[in-house]
Amino acid sequence: MGWLKDPSGNNHPRMGFTYRMMRRFTRSLMSVWFRELDIVDNENLPPEGGLMFIAWHPSGLIDPMLLHASLPGRLSMLAKHTLFKIPILGRLIRSAGGLPIERSSDSSNKEESRTKNAKMVSRVGSEIAGGGRLLLFPEGKTHADSSVSRARSGAARIMLHAIREAVKKDEPVPRIIPVGLHYSNSNKFRERGAVILERPMELPPIPHMAEDISTQDLADREWIKEVTNAIDSELNRASHSKTSWEDRHLIWKARSVVYAERIKQSGSKLKKPSYSESVYGARRMRAGWEFISKNEPEKSESLVSDSIEHFAELDSIGLTPFDVAAKPEKPSFLGYIKALSIWIWSAAWMLGLVTWSAIIGNVPPYQANYLLMWYLKKGKISESILGTMKIMSSIILFPLWWVISSLSLTWLLLSSSSPVFSLLNMHWLLARLTLLNPILVFLILLVWWPISGKMHLKLYARLVQSWRMLKRWRMWRNDKHDWSTLQQRQDSIGEQLINLGDSLILPGDPDWVEPNTGSDDILSVKYRT
């Protein structure tokens, strides 16, 4: 995965050394946290003018860290003021471009809170007007819901101030860019993620300045209300918002069935698509599914019922739609042996220096983190901040262990009171190790633990992939499953979905027309003539 290139030129805010280091840190962290990460549609970014990036907020600290790593240019971020009071975290957020904002509902002095926030809105708006970039979560809170929470008015108020400032200074008008945040499971280590940059929002003309203050205030409020409603709709569209996680999962499984059926019909080799391709397929499926449900409910109800029954049976026997679609007509013993050989070969590479270093340097803090998460889950911690707590504890536990293990190993190698020191001196070649500079050895070890851990993850990913393939071959050769019935039913569902999709104009089709700002995809879906 390649990170997006930063904009150049004098009309973009300069990125200082501290900010660059913080972004390098978040990029390194996100590349470890996710096994696959896609950032797409960056051509939607205007070449000039200030930008406000908006996104929904389902995963606590994961969301701002991922967007801080992914979005180009220097970002400012509005965050709840209480976060800045947390030791270490507060300083990290500020170094990464964070700006504290105090909600009136969280303050004992409402008037003072409003005054502070008004100044912050003015300051941030002026920054955007001058070409700056702001990351904002309009919901104002993190949550574990499957749909977007109601957007607050802060984003619209900042943008109104920014547009007025830009017009006054004859600068390019700033734009709002909705961002689609998609995770296979954001709270789980080594899952998949995608950042989709949507087209800029088309905003209504800003109110003209009036001499009467109350008239001006009323006009501004109307504009802010209209833009906030549009932001709410854009967040729902960008995040594929649904009323329940069951609906989301159903759409994703149906998407995988359609993908597999299309590949089968084309005669191509079936392989898993990238996560961003899957996200786009889910967008098409959601738009078409909602359109058919509204216009042909009897047809959609029958298809939904069949799909739910089929996916429930697959779940009960530990299969996925991909397992059914990819099954060879006659799974040969040779194919099983090939999968077993690949797994053995991958496992053999896991036994070297890299893996042992990764075990010593990373397993103890990983297990400590696991126990901490178990304890927090037992205390019924909110699911939306579970990933946040994992990352925060990792930031503390891993470096602390690396320092402890580096000091311990340096002492074992170089201290004359160490039993290892005596063993090394029994051989003239190994004795040279005891002459090394202890500070140099400590620093090398300190750097080696995280590097070995990252290298190990790549080796481990190959091992897991080969293990899944081996399990798949074992299932395919298992006659207790009625593969013929499963495949026929899945082919039938896939064919019905494809026929419905082909009868509609959906996102991504050559004749698709993007809906107006503030409108969902379903309003642009049409029947083909």
N, C-alpha and C positions, 0 to 999 in steps of 0.2 A: 504494500500500500504506500502511495506517495502523498505527502502532505502538500496542501495547496501553496502556491507561490505568493509571497507577500507583495502588496502593491508598491510601486516605486513612484518617486516624484515628490516635489515640495508640498503638494496639496494633501498629503497624507501624514498623520502624526508619526513622529519619529519613535522607534522602539528602542528603549534604553537597555543597558546591559542586564539589569535586574529582571526586567520583563522577559528578555530573551532566555535567560537562565530558567525562569519559572516555566516558560512555555516548553522548553526542552525537557524539563522535569515532567510536566503533564503529558507530553507526547510519549516519553519513555514509559510512563506509568500506564497510559491507555493502550499502548502497543503490547504491553504485557497482560493487561486485564482482559482484552479482547483477542480472540484467536483470528478473527477476521473483522476488518473495519473498512467500510467503503465511504468515500466522500464524493458525491456526484452532483452534476448540474451546476458547476461553478460558473458556467457561461451566463447564468442568470444574474451575476453580480455586475452592476453598472461600473464603467471604468473610472468615473469621477463622482464626487459628491459624498456627503456623509451617509452612513448606513445605520439602521437599527435592526438588529437580528432578533426575532421573537420566536420562542419555542414553548411547547408544553413542558411540564416539570414532573415526570413520573418517578424519578430515581435519585432524589436527594443530590448529594455532591457529585455523583457520576455525571449528571447532565452538564453542569457548568464546566467541569474538568474536561469532558469530551469536546465541548464546543470551544473552549479556550485552546485546546490542542488543534482543533480542526479548522477553525475559521481564520482566514488570512488577515494580516494587519494587526495593529495594536487595538485590543478590545478594552473598553471600560465595562464593568459589570455592577449593576445595582444588587445589593444583597442585604438581607435583614441585619439591622445594626447589632443585634445580640451575638451574631456569629463572630464579629470582630473582637469581642471580649474574651473569646476562647483562646487560651494560650496556644501558641504555635500556629493553629489554624487561622486565627485572625491576621497574623502577620503574613502568612502565605497568601491569603485572599487579597490583602492589600497590595502585596508585591505583584500579584497577577492582574492588577487593574481593577480590583474590587472597590466599590464606593458604598458606604453605609447609608441605608435609608430606614427611617423609623416610622412604622405604621402608627397612626393615631390610636388604633385599638390596643396597641401594645404599650402605650405611654400613659403615665398618670397625669401629665400636663399636656392636654390635647392641643392647646393653642401654641405652645412652644414647639410641639412635634410638627404641626402644620407649617409653622414658620421655617423650621429647618428643612423640611421636605420641599417647600416652595423654592428655597435657595438652591437646593440640590437639583430640582427640575430645571431651573434657570441655567445653572452651571453646565449640566449635562447637555441641555438643548443647545447652548452656545458651542459646546465642543462638537456636536454632530453637525451644526451649521458650518463649521470650519473644516469639515472633511473627516471628522472623527467617526469611530465605530463603537456602537453600544450593543451589548448583549442583555436582553431582558426576558424574564419569564412573567408574562402578563397575568397569569393565574395568581401570582403572589405567594404561592405555597407549593410544597411538594406533596404528592399524594400517590396512592396505589390504585386509583380508579382506572377503568378501561376507557373512560371518556374524559374530555377536557373540562376542567372546572371553569366557571364563569370568569372571563377576563376582567381585570380591573382597569380603571381609566388612566392610570399613570402613563402608560405607553403613548396614548393619544395626546395627553397634556404635554409631554416632552416633545413630541413631534410637532405640535402646533407652535411651540416656542422656537424650535429648530428651523422650521420653514420660514417663520417671520424674520428670524435673524439672518438666514441665508439670502432672502429677498432684499433685505435692507443693505446687506454687504455685497449684493450682486454676485453671490456664490451659487454654484449648482444646487438645485433643490434636493435635499436629502430624501432617501427612500426607506421604506420598511420591507425587509426580506423575511418572510416566514420560513422557518426551518423545520423539516420533518425529522424527528428523532425516533429511531426504530431499534429495538433490541430483541434478540431471541430470548434473553433473560438477563437483565442488567445487574441483578443482585448475585449472579452466579459467575464464578471465575472461568475464563476462557470460553465465553459465549461469543455471539456475533452481533455486530452493530452497523448501522448505516446512518449517515447524515445527508439528508436530501435538501439542497438549497432550492427553494421554490422561486417563482417569478416575483418581481417587485409588486407590491400592492399599488393599485390606482386609487389615490385619495381624492375626495371632493375638494373644490377650491376653498381656501381658508377664508374665514369671514373678514370683510373689510373693517378697518378701524373706525369706530364710531365715537362721536364726541361724548355721548352719554355713557357713563360707566355701566349702568345697569343693562342698557341695550347691548353693549359690547359683551358683558358677562353672559347674557342670555344666548347670544349668537355663538359665543365660544363653547358654551355648554352643549348646545345642539350639535356642533361640529364634533366635539369630543365624544358625545354619545354615539353618533353615526359611525365614527372611525372605530370606537371600541367594539361595537357590534360586528363590524367588518373583520376586526382582528379576531374576535371570538370564532367567527365562521372559518376564517383562514386557518386557525390553529386546529379546528376540528377536521378540516380537509387534509391538512399536511400530516396530521398524526393518525389518519384513518380511524377517527374516533367511532366507537361503537358503544352500545348501552351495557354490554357485558363482555367479560373475557371469553365466555363460551362462544359468543358470536364471532369474536376476533379469531379464535382458534379454528372455528368452523370454516371461516373464509380462507385462512392460510392452508388448511388441509385440502380444501376444494381447489385452491390455486395449484397445489402440488399435483393433484390428479389431472388437471387440465394440461399442465406442463408436460407430464409424463405421456399423456394421450397424444398430444401434438407431436412429440418426439417420435413416438411409436408410429404414427401415421406417416411421418416424413421419412421413416426408415433410417434415421440417424442414430448414433450411439447415445444412450441415455447417460447423462452425468448431471451432478447437482449444479444448479445455477449459483452465481454469486449472490450474496445477501441483498445487495442493492437491486439486482434483477428480480429477486423474490419479492422485495418490497413493492416494486413497480407492478408486478403481476398481481399482488394483493390489492393494489389500488384499482386496477381494472376489474378484478373480481368483486370488490366492494361496490363500485359504481354500478356494474351490471346487475348484481344481485339485488341491490336496493331498488333499481329501476323496475326489474321484473316483479319484485314483491309488491310494488305499488300498482303496476299496470296489469299484471297477470297473476294475481295472488293464488289462484287454484293450481297453476302450473308450478309456481315456486314452492308452495307448501308441500306438494308431492315430492319434489326434488330434494328439499331440505330434509324431509322425513327419511327418505332413502339414504341420504348422505350421513345423517346422524347415526342411523342404524349400522351402516357400513363402518364408519370410523370407530364406533363403540366396540364393534367386534374386533377390529384390528388392535385397539388398545388393550382389550382383554387377553389377547394372545401375544402381546409384546411386539406387534408389527407396525410398520408405517406404510403409507401409500407408496412411498418410493420402493420399499421392499417388495411389494406386490408387483409394481410396474417393471422393476428391473430383473425379476426372476427369469432365467433362461428357460426355454421350453423343456430341455432335458439337462438339469444340472449335473455335470459330469464329475466323476471322482478326481479327475485331473485338475479341474478348476478349484476344488477344495484343497488339493495338495499345493497348488500355486499360491493360494491365499495363506495357507499355513507356512509356506516357505518365506513369504514376504514378512509375516509376523515374526518368525524366528530370526530373520536377518535384522529386522528393526530392533528386536530385543537384544541381539548381540551387541549392537552399537550403544545400547544403554548401559553397558557394564564398564565403560571406560572412565578416564579421569574426570571428564565433564560431569557425568552423573554422580560420582562419589563426592565431587566438590559441591554439586548442587544439593545433595542430601545433607552434607555437613553444614553448608552455609544457609540453607533455606527451609529445610523440613522442620527444625525446632520452632522458628517463629511462625511458620505456617500452621503447625499444630496448636501453638499457643493462640493464634488468631481463631482457629476453628473452635477451641474450647470457649473463647470469649464470646463468639457468635452463638454458640449453644446456650451459654448462660443468659445472653440478652434475649434470645428467642423464648427461653423459659420464662423470662420476665415480660413476655408479650410485647416486645418492641414493634413499632410500626414497620410494616413490610417495605414502605417507600424509602425508609432511611437505613435499611439493612446494608445495602451496598456502600452507603456513606460510611457507616461504622466499620465495615471491613477495610475500606481504604484508609481511613484515619488511623485505625489500630495498626495496619500494615506499615504506614509511614513511620510509626514509632517503633514497632517491634523488630522489623527487619534490619534497619540501620543499627539499632542497639545490639542485636545479636551479631551482626557483622563485625562491630567493634570488639565485642567480647571474644568471639571466636578468633579474630585476627591477633588480638593480644595473647590469647591462650596458645595458639599455634606458634607464634613468634617466641614465646617463652620456652615451649617444648623444644624448638629447634636450636635456640641460641643461648639459653641459660645453662651455665655449668652445673647447676643443681638439678637439672632435668634428666630423667633416665634416658630419654631419647637422645640427648646430647652425647651421653657416654657411648650409646650404640653407634651413632654416626662416626665418632672418632675411632672406631675399630677398623674402619676402612679408609685408606688415604684419599680416595676420590670423594666419598661422602663427607669426609672431614672438612672439605672446602666449604660445604654449606654452612658450617658453624662459624665461618669467618665473615659471613655477609653482614652488611649494616642492618641492625635491627629495625631502624626507622624505615628503611627501604623495603624490607621484608613485610613489615606491618602494612605499608601503603599498597604494596602489590597484592597482598591477600585481601585487603579491604575492597579493592577494585575487582578482584577475581571472583568473589562470591556472587555478586549480581550478574556478572558476565556469564559465569558458568550456569546460573539459573536460567538465563534467557536462552542459552544454547541448548540446555536440557529440555526446555519447553518445545523447541522445534523437533528434537528427537522424539520427545514424548508424543507430540501430535502425530508423527508418522506411525508410532506404535499403536496409538488409539485408532487411527484410520484403518490400519491393517487388521486390528482386532475386531473392529466393527464389520469389516468385509468377511473375516473368518466366521463370525457369528451368523452373518447373512447367508453364507454358503451352507452352514450347518442347518439353518432353518429351511433353506430351499430344498435340501435333501431329506427333510423330515416329512414323511408321508402322513402324519397325523393331521396336518392342516389340509383342508379342502381347497387347494390352490386354484383349481379350475373354477369353482363357484366364486371365490374371492376375486379372481381376475375378471370373470365375466361381469360381475356386479360393478367392479370399479371401471371397467371399460364402458359399461352402459352409462354410469354417472358422468364419466369424462366426456362421452360423446354428446350427452344431453347438454352439458355445460358449454361445450365448444359450439354446438349448434345455436344455443342462445346467444353466446358471445359474438358469433359471426353474424347474427341478425341485428346486432347493435353497433353503433359508433361509440367506441370506448377510448379512454385515455391512451395515447401512444399510437392510435390509428392515424394514417396520413390525413384523413378528413376530420379529425377531432378538433374542436374549437374549445380552447380553455374557457371555463366559466368566468364571468365577471368577478372582480374582487368582492369578497363577502358572500359568494354563492358556492354551494357544494357541487361536486362533480355530477351528481345525479341530475341536476338541472340542465346539463349539456349533453346528457346521453340521449340518443335518438335512434329510432328504428331505421334500418337501411331500407331504401325503396327498391 
